[in-house]
Amino acid sequence: MTTTRKAAATTTAAKFDGFTEDERAAMKEHAQELKKAARRAPGKAGADGERDVLAKIAEMTDADRALAERIHEIVKSSAPHLTPRLYYGQPAYAKDGKVLLFFQPAQKFKTRYATVGFSDVAALDDGVLWPASFALAGLTAEAEARLAELVRRAAA
């Protein structure tokens, strides 16, 4: 009976790994980002972070890259005090060292749309229920204006 239980436990453990390959890769990227940030001189963090974000954007597929480039421009113009940096291997923007906003391209987890998300640092509170993440299938003038306003509010 003990042999049967061990065999069943081994089979079950082999089927469930906990995280997908993409999720494990994102966690590894995040660990590398933290190590890299710790080695940087405090005065260079902003410039180095921007360079890292722009390099990550350049690696994206055409559709994701177009969205990410425009979001970068919107964030830089709407909240220039935010610091660009990578967050789990994706473009993000921090306030006082804490990630406030991030962009997740559709390609990252093979989804049908990109995502713009806000952390709990963002000042977007609106009663007891408010959106903290937005699906992004494209950018129109209206969507850009709404995103710019959200960034301004979040970064206040």
N, C-alpha and C positions, 0 to 999 in steps of 0.2 A: 504494500500500500504506500509506503514511503517513496518508493521509486516512481510510482504513478504520479504522486503529487509533485515531485521534483520535475518530472518531465512536463507536466501541465504548466507549472510555474515558468519553466524555461521557455516554453512555446509562447505563453502569454507575454512574457517580458520581451521576447524577440519581435513581437508584432507591434508593441507600443513603444515608441521612442520618445514621446513627449513633445518634441519640437520638429518642425519641418526642416529640411536642409536650408531653405531660405532664411528661416528664423534663426537657426544656429549661425549662419553666415553674418546676419545682422548683429547678433550679440558679439561675435568676434570682432567685427568692425568697430562696435561701440567700445569694447575693451581697448583696442588699438588707439582710438580717438582719445580716450582718457589718459593713456600713457603719453601720447604725443603732446597733449595739452599740458600735462604736468611738467614736461621738459622745456616748454616754451618760456621765454622771458615775458613777464607780465605786460610790458609795453608793446610787444609784437603780436599779442593774441588776436587783436582785431584784424590786422593785415594778413596774418597767416591764416586765420579763419576764413576770410573772404577768398583768399587764393584757393583754399581747400574746397570751399563751396563751388566756386566757379569751375574748378577741375572736375568735381563730381557731376555738375550740370553738363559739362562737355562730353562726358561718357554716356549720357542718356540717349535713348532712341529719339528720333526727330520730334515726334509729338510731345513726349515728356519734356524734352529739352526746351521746346518753344514755350511750354507752360512754365517751367522752372525759371527760365530767363525773365519772363514777364513778371512772375511773382517776385523775383529778386529785385527787379526795378521798382515794383510797387512798394515793397517793404522798405527799400532804401529811401524812397521819396516820402513815404507816409510816416516812417518812424526811423529817421537816420541814426538815432542813438542806440538802436538794437545792434548787437554784434553777431555777424554771420559766423556760423560754425557747423560742423557735422554732428548729426545725432543719429545713431544707429546707421551710419553710412549714408545719410541723406541730408540735403540742405535744411538748415534750421537757423533760427535767429533768437538770440538770448538777451535777456534784460537782467542786469546785475549778476551775470554768471549763470543764470538759470534759463533753460530753454522755454521760450514763450510760444513760438510758432514753428511748425515744421512742414515740409513738403514731402509727400511720399508718391513717387511716380507709379503709374499703373504697372509698369514692367517689374517693379521690385517684388511684388508677390503675385504677379500674373493676374491682376484684377482688370476689370473692364473700364475703370476710371482712376484717375489720380486722386489724391486726398490732400487737403490742407487742414492741418489740425492745430489746435491751441491747447496748451497745457493749463494746469490750474493756476499758473502765474498770471495768465491773461485776465484782464479786468473786463470780462464779458458778461458778468452776472446779470441776470434779468429775471427776477422773481425766484422761483424754486426750480425752474426748468429752462435750459438754454442749450443751443447747439455748441459743441466743442470741436466738431470735425465736419468738414464739408467735402462732398464728392465734387470732382472737377473734371468735366468732360471736354471743356473748352473755355475760352475767355471771350466774352463780348464786352462792349463798352460798359454795359450795365453791371455785369459780373465784376469787372475790374473796379468800378466805383464802389460796389458793395464790399469787395475784398479790402480796398484801401481804407474804407471807413471802419471795418472790423479790426484791421491792423492798428489804426490810430486809437481806437477804443481800448483794444487789448493792451497796448503799450503805454497807456496813460498812467 
